Amino acid sequence: MTRRAVAKYLATRHICQAIRTVEGPSRPCIIKDHDKHMSSNFHEGHRTNIIAFEVSKASLTVHSLPDDRQVTIPNTAPAIRRLLKAKTKGSNPFVICEASGGYERHVLNCAVEVGLSAHRAHGTRTRNFAKFLGLSAKTDAVDARMLALFAAKSVDLRLWQPPAPETVDLRGLRRRRDDLAQMIRIEQNRLEHPQIKHVERSLKRHVRAMSNEIKELDTQIAALVAATPEFRQKSGLLTSVIGVGLKTAAACLAYLPELGSLTKGEAASIVGLAPHAQDSGTLKGRRRISGGRREVRSSLYMAALTALRLDPAMQAFAHRLKERGKPAKVVITAIMRKLAVILNAVLKTGEPARRTHSA
C-alpha cells in the first residue's frame, strides 16, 4: 500500500458517518468500503490483528483490524474486559492506545489481564503519522482508525509493562507534590503584584498550607522509599552522584523506572536531553532538545546546578564547553544529559558513583 493510496483512502472516508449512534450500549458497525484490501493488505511481518482504542474520559472509540469495525463503549474496566474477551476468541490481537493523562489505564490493565500485548503510543509519533497520511480531520473515529494503522505499520513499538504497586504509589505521591509546587509558584507570582490586604493574606495562607502539605508528602515519599528494598537500594546508588539528592532520586524512581536498563543514548533521549540535528545541505542548524519526561528533566535541572557548584569534574566539563563558545543554557543542558547517563550507569552496574567522573 503506497502512501498516496493510504492518504486517499482515509481522506475520502467519512468515518464518523459510518458509526451509528444508538441509545444504550453501543453496537459494532461494519464500515463498508469498496477498498476492502486497505485493512488487510499489509507488508509481511506487520501486525494485522489489531484493536485500537481512542481514549476519552467517559468513552472509548474502538477500531479493529482486519475486520474494519468500530464500536463505542464506556471507559470502564468491565466494558473493556467484555470487548477484549470477545475479540480474543480464536485470535491474539495487538492492543494500542495513546497516553491520555491516565484515562488509558483501564485499557492497558485489562489487556495485560486478558494476556494481550499492548502499546501506549506517544502523541507526537501518532500526530506525525497522521500528517504523513495527509489527515486534516480530527474526530474520535478518525483517530481510532489512524491508531490501528499506526500499529500495523510500526515495527519498533515498546510493549507496555504494568508498573509495580510500589511504583504506582510513589508516582502518585510525587505527582501530587509536583502539582502543589506548581500551584505555589502561581500563588507566589500573584503575590508579586499589588493586592488588597485581604487577598494578600489569603494568598499567604494558601502558600503556607500547600508548603506544609509538601512537607508531609516528602515524609511519606521518604518512608515509602525506605520501606521498599528495591527503592532503598536504587536511591542509595542515585544519591552517590554529586548533585543528586533524595528528591531527584525519588523523581527518577517514580517517573523513570526504566533507568538502569537503557543505553547512553536512550537515557538522554527518554528525558528529552538528546540534541536533534537541524541540518540541510551546507546549512548547519542549531541543535535542539524536545519531548521526553519533563518531570525528570526538571529535577535534573536542579541537580545540574548543584553538581556545577560542587563537582570539580563537572566544573571542568563546563569550563571546556564555555571555552568553545557554548552559552550558559547549553552548558547546563549538557550537564543534565551527563547526569542522566551517569545515573543510568550506576543503576546498571550496581556500583556507587565515584566522587570524580572523567568528563
C-alpha positions in Angstrom: 0.0 0.0 0.0 1.6 3.3 -1.1 1.5 6.5 0.9 -0.8 8.1 -1.8 -3.3 5.2 -1.6 -3.4 5.3 2.2 -4.0 9.1 2.2 -6.6 8.8 -0.5 -8.4 6.0 1.4 -8.6 7.9 4.7 -9.2 11.3 3.2 -12.2 10.1 1.2 -13.7 8.1 4.1 -16.3 9.9 6.3 -15.7 7.5 9.1 -17.8 9.4 11.6 -20.8 8.8 9.3 -20.2 5.1 9.4 -20.7 4.8 13.1 -24.3 4.5 14.2 -25.1 6.1 17.5 -27.7 4.2 19.4 -29.4 4.6 22.7 -27.9 2.4 25.5 -24.9 0.1 24.9 -23.1 0.6 21.6 -23.3 -2.0 18.8 -20.5 -2.8 16.4 -20.9 -1.3 13.0 -19.2 -2.7 9.9 -17.6 0.1 8.0 -18.5 -0.8 4.4 -16.0 0.2 1.9 -15.1 -0.6 -1.7 -11.4 -0.7 -0.8 -11.5 -3.8 1.2 -7.9 -4.5 0.7 -6.9 -1.5 2.7 -7.2 -3.1 6.1 -5.7 -6.5 5.3 -3.0 -5.8 2.7 -0.1 -5.2 5.0 3.5 -6.0 4.3 4.7 -9.4 5.5 5.7 -9.3 9.1 3.4 -6.4 10.1 0.6 -6.8 12.6 -2.8 -7.5 11.0 -4.9 -8.3 14.1 -5.2 -5.0 16.0 -7.6 -3.4 18.4 -7.0 0.4 18.7 -8.6 2.5 21.4 -9.2 6.2 21.1 -9.5 7.2 24.7 -11.6 9.9 26.4 -12.7 10.3 30.0 -16.1 8.7 29.7 -15.9 6.6 26.5 -13.7 4.7 24.1 -13.9 4.5 20.3 -12.5 1.1 19.3 -11.3 0.2 15.8 -10.3 -3.3 15.0 -8.4 -4.7 12.1 -8.6 -6.7 9.8 -12.4 -6.7 10.1 -12.5 -2.9 9.9 -15.2 -2.4 12.6 -15.8 0.4 15.0 -17.7 0.4 18.2 -18.0 3.0 21.1 -18.0 1.6 24.6 -17.8 3.1 28.1 -14.3 3.7 29.5 -14.8 1.2 32.3 -12.9 -2.0 33.2 -15.9 -4.3 32.8 -16.8 -3.0 29.4 -13.2 -3.2 28.1 -12.9 -6.7 29.6 -16.0 -7.9 27.8 -14.9 -6.5 24.5 -11.4 -7.9 24.7 -12.6 -11.4 25.7 -15.0 -11.3 22.7 -12.2 -10.2 20.3 -9.7 -12.8 21.6 -11.8 -15.9 20.8 -9.5 -17.8 18.4 -7.1 -14.9 17.9 -4.4 -12.9 19.8 -4.9 -9.2 18.8 -2.4 -6.4 19.5 -3.8 -3.6 21.6 -2.8 0.0 21.2 -3.9 3.3 22.7 -2.5 6.8 23.2 -1.3 8.2 26.5 -4.3 10.3 27.7 -3.4 11.6 31.2 -4.2 8.3 32.9 -7.6 7.7 31.3 -6.0 4.9 29.3 -5.1 2.8 32.4 -8.2 0.6 32.2 -7.4 -0.3 28.6 -3.8 -1.3 29.4 -4.6 -3.1 32.6 -7.4 -5.1 31.0 -5.2 -6.0 28.0 -2.5 -7.4 30.3 -5.1 -9.2 32.4 -6.5 -10.9 29.3 -3.0 -11.8 28.2 -2.6 -9.5 25.2 0.4 -7.4 24.1 -0.3 -3.7 24.4 1.5 -0.5 23.5 0.9 3.0 24.8 1.7 5.3 21.9 3.3 8.7 22.3 1.1 11.5 21.0 3.9 13.1 19.0 4.5 9.9 17.0 0.9 9.4 16.2 0.4 13.0 15.2 3.3 12.8 12.8 1.9 9.6 11.4 -1.4 11.3 10.8 0.4 14.1 9.0 2.1 11.5 6.8 -1.2 10.1 5.9 -2.5 13.6 4.9 -5.2 13.6 7.6 -6.6 17.0 8.4 -9.9 16.0 10.1 -9.7 15.0 13.8 -12.5 13.0 15.3 -12.5 10.0 17.7 -13.4 7.8 14.7 -10.6 9.1 12.5 -8.1 8.9 15.4 -9.1 5.3 16.2 -8.6 4.2 12.6 -5.3 6.1 12.5 -4.1 4.4 15.6 -4.9 1.0 14.2 -2.9 1.8 11.0 0.0 3.2 13.1 0.2 -0.2 14.9 0.1 -2.1 11.6 2.9 -0.1 10.0 5.2 0.4 13.0 7.9 -2.2 13.8 9.5 -0.7 16.9 6.6 -0.5 19.4 7.7 -1.0 23.0 5.3 -3.3 24.9 3.6 -1.8 27.9 4.5 -3.4 31.2 2.4 -2.8 34.3 4.4 -0.9 36.9 4.8 -2.4 40.4 2.3 -1.3 43.0 5.0 0.5 44.9 6.0 2.4 41.8 2.3 3.4 41.3 2.2 4.7 44.9 5.4 6.6 44.6 4.4 8.1 41.3 1.1 9.3 42.8 2.8 10.9 45.8 5.4 12.5 43.7 2.9 13.8 41.1 0.8 15.3 43.9 3.9 17.0 45.2 4.8 18.4 41.8 1.2 19.7 41.4 1.4 21.5 44.7 4.8 23.0 43.9 3.4 24.4 40.7 0.4 25.9 42.5 2.8 27.5 45.0 4.7 29.2 42.2 1.4 30.5 40.7 0.4 32.0 44.1 3.8 33.5 44.7 3.6 35.2 41.3 0.3 36.7 42.3 1.9 38.0 45.5 4.4 40.0 43.4 1.7 42.3 42.2 -0.1 44.7 44.5 -3.1 43.1 46.2 -5.6 44.3 48.7 -4.8 43.2 52.2 -7.5 40.5 52.4 -6.4 38.9 49.1 -2.7 39.1 50.1 -3.4 37.4 53.4 -5.5 34.7 51.6 -2.6 34.1 49.2 -0.1 33.8 52.0 -2.3 31.3 53.9 -2.7 29.2 50.8 1.0 29.1 50.2 1.7 28.1 53.8 -0.9 25.4 53.7 0.5 23.9 50.5 4.0 24.2 51.8 3.0 22.2 54.8 1.3 19.6 52.6 4.5 19.3 50.5 6.5 18.6 53.7 4.0 15.9 54.6 4.3 14.4 51.1 8.1 14.4 51.3 7.9 12.5 54.6 5.6 9.9 53.0 7.8 9.6 50.0 10.9 9.1 52.1 9.1 6.5 54.2 7.9 4.6 51.1 11.5 4.6 49.6 12.9 3.4 53.0 10.3 0.6 53.3 10.8 -0.8 49.8 14.1 -2.7 49.4 14.4 -2.0 45.7 13.8 1.7 46.1 16.2 1.9 49.1 19.0 0.3 47.1 18.5 2.3 44.0 18.1 5.6 45.9 21.4 4.9 47.6 23.1 4.4 44.2 21.5 7.5 42.7 22.4 9.8 45.6 26.0 8.7 45.4 26.2 11.0 42.3 27.2 14.5 43.3 24.3 16.9 42.9 21.6 14.2 43.2 19.6 14.3 46.4 16.6 12.3 47.7 14.1 14.4 45.8 15.8 13.9 42.5 16.3 10.2 43.2 12.5 9.9 44.1 11.6 11.6 40.8 13.8 9.1 38.8 12.3 6.1 40.7 8.8 7.4 40.1 8.9 8.7 36.6 11.8 6.7 35.1 11.6 3.0 36.2 13.5 2.0 33.1 16.6 3.7 34.4 19.4 1.2 34.6 18.3 -0.8 31.6 19.0 1.9 28.9 21.9 2.7 26.7 23.6 6.1 26.9 21.6 7.5 24.0 18.3 6.1 25.3 18.9 7.6 28.8 19.4 11.0 27.3 16.6 10.7 24.8 13.9 9.4 27.2 14.2 12.6 29.4 14.3 14.9 26.4 18.0 15.8 26.6 19.3 14.3 23.3 20.1 17.1 20.8 18.4 16.8 17.4 20.2 18.0 14.3 18.6 20.6 12.0 20.9 20.3 9.0 20.2 20.5 5.3 22.9 20.6 2.7 25.5 23.0 3.7 23.3 24.6 6.3 24.1 23.6 9.9 21.2 24.4 12.1 21.1 24.7 15.8 20.7 21.5 17.8 17.6 21.4 19.9 16.1 19.2 22.6 12.5 18.3 22.8 10.0 15.9 24.2 10.9 13.4 27.0 9.7 13.2 30.5 9.6 16.7 31.8 9.2 15.7 35.5 12.6 14.0 35.4 14.1 16.8 33.3 13.0 19.4 35.9 14.6 17.5 38.7 17.8 17.0 36.7 18.0 20.8 36.1 18.2 21.5 39.9 20.7 18.6 40.2 22.8 20.0 37.4 23.0 23.4 39.2 24.2 21.7 42.4 26.7 19.5 40.5 28.1 22.5 38.8 28.7 24.1 42.1 30.1 21.1 44.0 31.6 18.7 41.5 35.2 19.6 40.2 34.7 17.2 37.2 31.5 18.9 36.1 33.1 22.3 36.6 36.0 21.3 34.3 33.5 20.0 31.8 31.5 23.2 31.9 34.7 25.3 31.5 35.7 23.4 28.3 32.2 24.0 26.9 32.4 27.7 27.7 35.8 28.0 26.0 34.2 26.6 22.9 31.7 29.4 23.0 28.7 27.5 24.3 26.1 29.7 26.0 25.2 29.0 29.7 21.9 27.3 28.8 23.6 24.8 26.6 26.2 24.1 29.3 23.5 23.3 31.8 21.7 21.1 29.4 24.9 19.2 28.7 25.5 18.7 32.4 21.9 17.4 32.8 22.5 15.0 29.9 25.7 13.8 31.5 23.9 13.3 34.8 21.2 11.2 33.1 23.9 9.0 31.6 25.7 8.6 34.9 22.5 7.8 36.8 21.7 5.1 34.3 25.2 3.7 34.6 25.3 3.5 38.4 22.0 1.5 38.4 23.1 -0.7 35.5 26.4 -1.6 37.2 25.0 -1.6 40.8 28.1 0.3 42.0 28.0 3.8 43.6 29.4 6.7 41.6 33.0 7.7 42.2 33.3 11.3 43.5 35.3 12.3 40.4 34.0 11.5 36.9 36.0 11.7 33.7 34.5 14.4 31.7 
